[in-house]
Amino acid sequence: MAANAQIIKTQVGIVGGGPAGLLLSHLLAKSGVENIVVESRDHDTITHTHRAGILEAGSVKLLTDTGVDGRVLTEGDEHAGIDLRFNGESHPLDFRDLVDATVTLYAQNEVFVDLAAARKRDGGDVRYESEVTEVFDLETETPKFRFTDKDGATFEVHCDILVGADGSRSFCRRAVPGTQDYKTEYPFAWFGILTEAPKSAPELIYANSPHGFALISQRSETVQRMYFQCSPDEDVNQWSDDRIWTELQKRVDGPDGFQLKTGPIFDKTVLGFRSFVREPLSHGRMFLVGDAGHTVPPTGAKGLNLALADVKVLFEAIDSFYSTKDDALLQGYSDLALKRVWKAQNFSYWMTSMLHTSPNADPFSLKRALGELETVTSSRYGQQYLAESYTGWPHS
C-alpha cells in the first residue's frame, strides 16, 4: 500500500467516467452492486467536448428503459434513413421500410450529461479530476488501483472487479503487456466543422465524389455538423470559411443542383482514422469496455454504440456473478463482446473504403468503388444489409 493512501473497498472499481463508465455504474447501482467511478477530467470539460453521436435504437432503449433521463427522446433527432450520394446523384435508404428501425442523432456529450445527472441523482460515487496512477493485483480476487484526487489526496481502491472504461489512450489497457493488438491506419482523416446554419437536407448525406468523401450531418435545427476527407496532417488554420464551403460544395455537386445551406463556422477540427482491437478484452479480474478495448473509424457510427453494447454484456456478467457466485459469464465476456466488435469493424471498414478516395487510388479502384455503391443501392438486399448494420444488431 502506498504511504498515507486511504483505502476504499467496493465491489466494482471503474476507471473512466465517460458514457461507458457511467452507464455501467448506473446499471450496477440499480442492481444493488456497490461501485466507484474515477475520472481524470472535470465534469465541465466532458460536457463541453463536442462529439457527434448517432445512437442505434438499441442504445436509446438501453438508456431510457433503465431510468436515465429521457432527454434523448425529446431532444434527440430521430432519423429513418440516410442518402448515399455518388456520381452527383442521391440514393435514399429508408431504414423503416428496409429493417423497421431508426437511429437518433444525439451528441455524445449529451449522453454524458444525462448519465452524470442520473448518478448524481442516485447518490453515485463518481470522482472527477482524479488521476489513476497504478493498477495492480489484477490476477488476484482483489484487483486494486491507486488514484490522486484534485486536492492531492491519494486513495487505493480494493475491489472484486476492475473495469477499464478510460478511452482510447487507456491507462488500464497499457498496464497489461503481452496481449494481441489488431490495428490498421487509414491514409486520410476528416475535417469536421460546426456551423450556424439550417439543415441542408432531411437526412444525413454520405457522398463519394472525385474530390473525396463528404458527410453532411446535423446537430439541431440551427447548428449543423459536416465533414470532408482530408490529409491527416491538415492544418485547420489554413482554411477560411469560404474555402471550407467551396470544398464541401464540390463534393456534393451534381446535375440535380443540390446546394448546401451555409453559415458562420464556429468549430474546426481534424479527426484521425484508425481501427484498433485488443484481444482479449480482459485480464484476470480486469475488463475493458468501449474505446479502451477497441476503436473504429466514424464512418459507420459505431463507436459509442459499441461501448454501450460492451457495458450491457459486462453488466449482465457481473450481475450474474454476484447473484449466483458463478463467474462463467465473466469468463465469457471478452469472446461475446468481440463478436459484435468485429462485425462493427467489418461494417466500418466497408463503409470507409467504399466512400473514401485513397490518395494512391488508381482509376480501377475508383471505378470499382462506384460499382459497389451501384450494387448496394440497386438491390433491396444490399440496402437491407447496410440498413441493418447501421441501425444496429440486437443486443446480446
Residue pairs with C-beta under 8 A, 6 or more apart in sequence:
1 7
1 156
2 146
2 154
2 156
4 154
5 146
5 154
5 155
5 156
6 153
6 154
6 155
6 156
7 155
7 156
7 158
8 36
8 155
8 156
8 157
8 158
9 157
9 158
9 159
10 34
10 35
10 36
10 125
10 157
10 158
10 159
11 28
11 33
11 34
11 35
11 159
11 160
11 161
11 322
12 24
12 28
12 33
12 34
12 35
12 36
12 159
12 160
12 161
12 162
12 163
12 318
13 35
13 36
13 38
13 143
13 144
13 145
13 157
13 159
13 161
13 162
13 163
14 21
14 24
14 25
14 35
14 36
14 37
14 38
14 163
14 165
15 21
15 38
15 132
15 135
15 145
15 162
15 163
15 164
15 165
15 166
15 171
15 172
16 37
16 38
16 39
16 163
16 164
16 165
16 166
16 167
16 170
16 172
16 290
16 292
17 37
17 38
17 39
17 41
17 46
17 116
17 126
17 127
17 128
17 165
18 39
18 46
18 112
18 165
18 167
18 290
19 108
19 111
19 112
19 115
19 290
19 304
19 307
19 308
20 165
20 289
20 290
20 291
20 292
20 307
20 308
20 310
20 311
21 37
21 39
21 163
21 165
21 166
21 289
22 37
22 112
22 115
22 116
22 118
22 119
22 126
23 62
23 63
23 68
23 115
23 308
23 311
24 35
24 163
24 165
24 289
24 311
24 314
24 315
25 35
25 37
25 119
25 124
25 126
26 66
26 67
26 68
26 115
26 118
26 119
26 122
26 124
27 66
27 311
27 312
27 315
28 34
28 35
28 315
28 318
28 319
29 35
29 119
29 122
29 124
30 66
30 67
31 315
31 319
31 322
33 318
33 319
33 322
35 124
35 125
36 125
36 126
36 127
36 157
36 159
37 119
37 124
37 125
37 126
37 127
38 127
38 130
38 132
38 145
38 147
38 157
39 46
39 126
39 127
39 128
39 129
39 130
40 129
40 130
40 131
40 132
40 166
41 128
41 129
42 128
42 129
42 150
43 116
43 128
46 109
46 112
46 116
47 109
47 112
47 113
47 116
48 109
49 109
50 107
50 109
50 194
50 267
51 107
51 108
51 109
52 105
52 107
52 108
52 192
52 217
52 219
52 225
52 298
53 105
53 106
53 107
53 108
53 110
53 111
53 304
54 79
54 103
54 104
54 105
54 106
54 301
54 305
55 63
55 72
55 76
55 103
55 104
55 105
55 106
55 111
55 304
55 305
56 101
56 103
56 305
56 391
56 392
57 101
57 102
57 103
57 104
57 391
57 392
58 305
58 309
58 392
58 393
58 394
58 395
59 304
59 305
59 308
59 309
59 392
60 72
60 73
60 76
60 104
60 106
62 308
62 312
62 395
63 72
63 111
63 114
63 115
63 308
64 70
64 72
64 73
67 118
68 114
68 115
68 118
69 114
69 117
69 118
71 110
71 114
72 104
72 106
72 110
72 111
72 114
75 106
75 110
76 104
76 105
76 106
77 104
77 105
77 106
77 218
77 220
78 102
78 103
78 104
78 105
79 95
79 102
79 103
79 104
79 105
79 203
79 204
80 94
80 95
80 96
80 102
80 203
81 92
81 93
81 94
81 95
81 96
81 203
81 387
82 92
82 93
82 95
82 203
82 204
82 205
82 206
82 390
83 90
83 91
83 92
83 93
83 201
83 203
83 204
83 205
83 206
84 90
84 91
84 93
84 206
84 208
84 373
84 376
84 377
85 91
85 205
85 206
85 207
85 208
85 209
85 252
85 254
86 207
86 208
86 209
86 370
86 373
86 374
87 254
87 370
88 209
88 253
88 254
88 255
88 256
89 254
89 255
89 256
90 205
90 254
90 256
90 258
91 373
91 377
92 203
93 377
93 383
93 386
93 387
95 101
95 102
95 103
95 387
95 390
95 391
96 102
98 380
98 383
98 384
98 387
98 388
99 384
99 387
99 388
99 391
101 387
101 388
101 391
101 392
102 391
103 301
103 390
103 391
103 392
105 217
105 218
105 219
107 219
108 304
111 304
116 126
118 124
119 126
120 126
127 147
127 149
128 150
129 149
129 150
130 147
130 148
130 149
130 150
130 155
131 147
131 148
132 145
132 146
132 147
132 166
132 171
132 172
133 146
133 147
133 148
134 145
134 146
134 175
135 143
135 144
135 145
135 162
135 164
135 171
135 172
135 175
135 286
136 143
136 144
136 145
136 175
137 143
137 144
138 162
138 175
138 176
138 283
138 284
138 285
138 286
139 283
139 284
139 285
140 284
140 285
141 160
141 285
142 158
142 159
142 160
142 285
143 159
143 160
143 161
143 162
143 284
143 285
143 286
144 156
144 157
144 158
144 159
144 162
145 156
145 157
145 162
146 154
146 155
146 156
146 157
147 154
147 155
147 157
148 154
148 155
149 155
160 285
161 285
161 286
161 287
161 318
161 321
161 330
162 172
162 285
162 286
162 287
163 286
163 287
163 288
163 289
163 314
164 170
164 171
164 172
164 173
164 286
164 287
164 288
164 289
164 292
164 293
165 288
165 289
165 290
165 292
165 307
165 311
166 172
166 292
167 290
167 291
167 292
168 276
168 291
168 292
168 295
170 288
170 291
170 292
170 293
172 286
172 288
172 292
173 278
173 288
173 292
173 293
175 286
176 283
176 286
179 278
179 279
179 280
179 283
180 278
180 279
181 276
181 277
181 278
181 279
182 275
182 276
182 277
182 278
182 279
183 274
183 275
183 276
183 277
184 274
184 275
184 349
185 273
185 274
186 273
186 274
186 275
186 297
186 352
186 356
187 232
187 358
187 359
187 360
188 212
188 213
188 229
188 230
188 231
188 232
188 273
188 356
188 357
188 358
188 359
189 229
189 230
189 231
189 232
189 234
189 270
189 271
189 272
189 273
190 215
190 227
190 228
190 229
190 230
190 270
190 271
190 273
190 298
191 227
191 228
191 229
191 230
191 234
191 236
191 239
191 244
191 268
191 269
191 270
192 225
192 226
192 227
192 267
192 268
192 269
192 270
192 271
193 225
193 226
193 227
193 244
193 265
193 267
193 268
194 219
194 223
194 224
194 225
194 265
194 266
194 267
195 223
195 224
195 225
195 226
195 262
195 263
195 264
195 265
195 266
196 222
196 223
196 263
196 264
196 266
197 222
197 223
197 224
197 261
197 262
197 263
198 221
198 222
198 224
198 261
198 263
199 218
199 221
199 224
199 261
200 216
200 224
200 259
200 260
200 261
201 216
201 258
204 215
204 216
204 217
204 218
205 214
205 215
205 216
205 252
206 213
206 215
206 299
206 351
206 355
207 213
207 214
207 215
207 216
207 251
207 252
207 355
208 354
208 355
208 356
208 357
208 369
208 370
208 373
209 250
209 251
209 252
209 253
209 357
210 357
210 366
211 247
211 250
211 251
211 357
212 228
212 229
212 230
212 251
212 356
212 357
213 227
213 228
213 229
213 251
213 355
213 356
213 357
214 226
214 227
214 228
214 229
214 248
214 251
214 252
215 226
215 227
215 228
215 299
216 224
216 226
216 248
216 252
216 260
217 224
217 225
217 226
217 227
218 224
218 225
219 225
224 261
224 263
226 248
226 260
227 271
228 247
228 248
228 251
229 356
229 357
230 270
231 359
232 270
232 272
232 273
234 270
236 268
236 269
236 270
239 247
239 268
241 264
241 265
244 265
244 268
245 260
245 262
248 260
249 259
249 260
252 258
252 260
271 298
273 297
273 298
273 352
274 295
274 297
275 295
275 296
275 297
275 345
275 348
275 349
276 294
276 295
277 293
277 294
277 338
277 341
277 342
277 345
278 288
278 292
278 293
278 294
279 334
279 338
280 334
280 335
280 338
281 287
281 288
281 289
281 293
281 294
281 310
281 333
281 334
281 337
281 338
282 288
282 330
282 333
282 334
287 314
287 330
287 333
287 334
289 307
289 310
289 311
289 314
289 337
290 303
290 304
290 306
290 307
290 310
290 311
291 303
291 307
293 310
293 337
293 341
294 306
294 341
294 345
295 303
296 302
296 303
296 306
296 344
296 345
296 348
297 348
297 349
297 352
299 348
299 351
299 352
299 355
299 356
300 344
300 347
300 348
300 350
300 351
300 352
300 389
300 390
301 390
302 344
302 347
302 348
305 344
305 392
306 340
306 341
306 344
309 337
309 340
309 395
309 396
310 337
310 341
312 395
312 396
313 333
313 336
313 337
313 396
314 333
314 337
316 329
317 329
317 330
317 332
317 333
318 330
320 326
320 328
320 329
320 330
321 327
321 329
321 330
336 396
339 396
340 393
340 396
343 389
343 393
347 389
347 390
351 386
353 369
354 369
354 372
354 373
354 376
355 369
355 373
357 366
357 369
358 365
375 382
376 382
376 383
376 385
376 386
377 383
